[in-house]
């Protein structure tokens, strides 16, 4: 009887211990701290896949903790696993975001430099463009367009300075493409203008 009583007492103590189990607060704090770091790194923008995985794991962990809180016999083992996964995913999101942001910065800087060069090329081409009665209006329009492109490039540089690298990249690439197209048009116009001139010289 004594052995049975002791066994029963041990089982009761075990049930009480399990029933009084508390949420893994240290694990929650650790996971949340890593989630906060990912948020500060703008992981939602620079590492959306990893950030989403971290959020999903954290949400699942919170749901599991809530479910266990409502039980008489509580077991937070699964919640701890989910919290560990959330922490790991958040750390990966922070690391990925930092690398992506650095690459975006480099890409934006390169695009801005290329756009600046393209504008200079177009401006130089415009200065030597053949000026005729028919081309005067077009040349004036191109001159105005270059002024607009300069302004757009300034906006791209401002976006770069405020770390909006995606906007800076898109704007700079647009400026480069338009300036390059303009320079090509001017060069084509020069060739067409030079052709008849040379032909007229030979006839003389």
Secondary structure, DSSP 8 states (H G I E B T S, - for coil): -HHHHHHHHHHHHHHHHHHT----HHHHHHHHHHHHHHHHTTHHHH-HHHHHHHHHHHHHHHHHHHHHHTSSS---HHHHHHHHHHHHHHHHHHHHHHHHHHHHHHHHHHHHHHHHHHHHHHHHHHHTS---TTTHHHHHHHHHHHHHHHHHHHHHHHHHHTT-HHHHHHHHHHHHHHHHHHHHHHHHHHHHHHHHHHHHHHH-
